[in-house]
């Protein structure tokens, strides 16, 4: 493969919030749209499997790594239009940074996601939700590189947003940037809400731990009981396999206590699913994405 600054056999663990994962055969950091287009075109030309890595949350990388090209997106341009309360942000922009930036422009809406270690592209890909809000409420359009390698704009309805879902989970569209519609707000009130949410997350979630965030989707199609409560009710908080542990604070988090392998996490996920299925009759589904399995 002939890609500028291409690296070989780069361990992926440092690039994920789980801090787990083996090496990528090829690895490249892209900082512009042109670099992203070129890397994808080269992967297609050489028939090399590829995956996009943003903030590194919500993913579990195999101990064996990934046998293709990992493209680390660092497209981080943000354009704010205070007049119409719209923001265009590239896919590699960190959500927390974007929320802080929009707060300074007195634009509100995204505060619900403060403290979540996601990129803008990942947040749209997963339709990031919390506190009763989801990204789909704010997305006007998403600029992508489609499966033919061409630039295309998808409007909100075309994104097929659902609970922790979107078209981007089902088609090989690569997000370049996103146009968001926010609302005018008061900077002091926005900042106060952000501080309250950060405090709440610190009190109820292991945001400082090595973890990927919530591992399971809430099984809304089977019950209104959240996944965390289903797991907690079985007394699984603190349960460990190898270096992987069900968080003692939030039962839908799995923590890398320092020595966890991807296999430890997979085995713990399987055990939790079996226990919930056998005792509650509910089949949990993962929210995280597996890379290299």
SVG drawing of the C-alpha trace seen along z (x, -y; Angstrom):
<svg xmlns="http://www.w3.org/2000/svg" viewBox="-41 -36 46 56">
<polyline fill="none" stroke="black" stroke-width="0.4" points="0.0,0.0 1.3,-3.5 -0.2,-5.9 1.8,-8.8 2.8,-8.3 1.6,-4.7 2.7,-2.7 2.9,1.1 2.0,3.3 0.8,0.6 -0.7,1.8 -4.3,0.4 -4.8,0.6 -3.6,-3.0 -6.1,-4.3 -9.1,-2.8 -10.8,-3.7 -10.7,0.0 -6.9,-0.1 -7.2,3.4 -6.2,4.7 -3.5,6.1 -1.7,4.6 -3.1,3.3 -1.3,4.6 -1.5,1.1 -2.2,-2.2 -2.6,-5.7 -3.7,-9.0 -5.7,-11.2 -6.2,-14.9 -7.8,-16.2 -10.7,-15.0 -8.2,-14.5 -6.0,-12.2 -9.1,-10.2 -10.2,-9.8 -6.7,-8.7 -6.4,-6.1 -9.8,-4.6 -9.1,-4.6 -5.8,-2.8 -7.5,-0.2 -10.0,0.5 -7.4,0.7 -5.4,3.3 -8.5,5.0 -7.3,4.5 -10.0,4.6 -10.3,1.4 -11.9,-0.2 -12.3,-3.8 -11.3,-4.6 -12.4,-7.8 -12.4,-8.4 -11.9,-4.7 -14.9,-4.4 -17.6,-1.8 -15.2,0.6 -13.4,3.8 -10.3,4.7 -9.2,8.4 -6.1,9.5 -4.9,10.5 -5.5,7.0 -6.8,6.1 -5.4,7.8 -6.0,4.7 -5.9,0.9 -7.0,-1.1 -7.7,-4.7 -7.5,-7.0 -9.6,-10.1 -8.3,-13.4 -10.4,-15.6 -11.2,-18.3 -12.4,-21.4 -15.4,-23.2 -17.4,-26.0 -20.0,-27.8 -22.8,-30.0 -24.3,-31.9 -26.9,-33.5 -28.8,-30.3 -27.4,-28.3 -25.8,-25.7 -22.5,-24.0 -20.5,-22.0 -18.1,-19.6 -15.7,-17.1 -15.8,-13.5 -12.7,-13.5 -13.8,-16.3 -14.2,-15.2 -17.8,-15.6 -16.7,-17.1 -14.6,-19.7 -17.5,-20.5 -19.9,-20.9 -17.5,-23.3 -17.0,-25.3 -20.8,-25.6 -21.3,-26.7 -18.9,-29.6 -21.1,-30.6 -24.2,-30.3 -25.6,-27.4 -27.3,-24.6 -28.5,-21.0 -25.5,-18.7 -24.8,-19.1 -26.4,-15.7 -23.2,-14.1 -20.7,-15.9 -18.1,-13.5 -18.7,-10.8 -15.4,-10.0 -16.7,-9.9 -15.9,-11.7 -18.6,-13.4 -18.4,-10.7 -18.8,-8.0 -21.7,-9.8 -23.6,-10.0 -22.7,-6.4 -24.1,-5.1 -26.8,-7.8 -25.3,-8.6 -28.0,-8.9 -28.3,-9.8 -30.8,-11.6 -33.6,-11.1 -31.8,-12.8 -30.1,-11.4 -27.9,-12.8 -30.6,-12.4 -32.5,-15.4 -29.7,-17.7 -28.4,-16.2 -29.4,-18.1 -27.1,-16.4 -24.0,-14.1 -21.3,-14.3 -19.9,-10.9 -17.7,-8.9 -20.1,-6.3 -19.4,-2.7 -18.4,-3.8 -15.8,-6.1 -17.7,-9.2 -18.7,-12.2 -22.4,-12.2 -24.7,-14.1 -27.3,-12.2 -30.1,-14.2 -31.5,-13.3 -34.3,-11.0 -31.8,-9.1 -29.6,-8.3 -32.2,-5.8 -31.6,-6.6 -32.9,-4.3 -32.1,-3.4 -28.2,-3.3 -28.4,-2.7 -28.1,-4.3 -27.4,-3.5 -23.7,-3.9 -23.7,-0.7 -25.0,1.2 -23.3,-0.4 -19.7,-1.2 -20.3,-4.9 -17.4,-7.0 -18.5,-10.2 -16.5,-13.3 -18.5,-15.9 -21.9,-16.6 -24.2,-19.7 -26.0,-20.2 -28.9,-22.4 -28.7,-23.7 -30.6,-26.4 -29.7,-29.7 -29.1,-29.5 -27.7,-31.3 -24.0,-30.6 -24.2,-30.6 -27.2,-28.1 -25.5,-25.9 -22.3,-25.8 -24.3,-25.0 -26.0,-22.1 -22.7,-20.8 -21.2,-20.9 -24.2,-19.1 -24.1,-16.3 -20.3,-15.9 -20.8,-15.5 -23.7,-13.1 -21.5,-10.9 -18.7,-10.9 -21.0,-9.7 -22.8,-7.0 -20.3,-5.9 -16.7,-4.8 -15.8,-7.6 -12.1,-7.6 -11.7,-3.8 -10.5,-1.8 -13.8,-0.9 -15.8,-1.4 -18.9,-2.9 -22.2,-1.0 -21.6,2.5 -25.2,3.6 -28.2,1.9 -31.3,1.4 -33.6,4.2 -36.5,1.9 -38.1,4.4 -38.4,7.0 -38.7,4.9 -38.5,1.4 -36.0,2.5 -32.5,1.1 -29.7,3.5 -27.8,2.2 -30.7,3.1 -31.1,6.5 -27.4,7.2 -27.4,5.6 -30.4,7.6 -28.4,10.7 -25.7,9.5 -23.1,9.3 -21.5,6.0 -17.9,6.6 -17.9,10.0 -14.7,10.7 -13.2,12.9 -9.5,12.5 -8.8,8.7 -12.3,7.8 -14.7,6.8 -18.4,5.7 -18.2,2.2 -19.1,2.0 -20.6,-1.4 -22.6,-0.9 -23.5,2.7 -23.6,2.0 -19.9,1.0 -17.1,3.6 -13.8,2.3 -10.3,3.3 -8.7,3.5 -5.3,3.3 -4.6,6.8 -7.7,7.5 -7.5,9.1 -10.1,8.9 -10.8,12.6 -11.5,11.8 -14.0,9.2 -15.7,11.5 -16.0,14.3 -17.5,11.9 -20.0,10.5 -21.0,14.1 -21.4,15.0 -23.6,11.9 -25.8,12.6 -26.2,16.2 -27.2,15.2 -29.7,12.6 -31.2,15.0 -31.4,17.9 -32.8,15.8 -34.8,13.1 -35.6,14.6 -34.1,11.6 -31.5,11.6 -29.1,8.7 -27.4,7.3 -24.1,5.5 -23.8,1.8 -20.0,2.0 -18.4,2.8 -16.0,5.7 -12.9,5.0 -10.7,7.9 -12.9,10.8"/>
</svg>
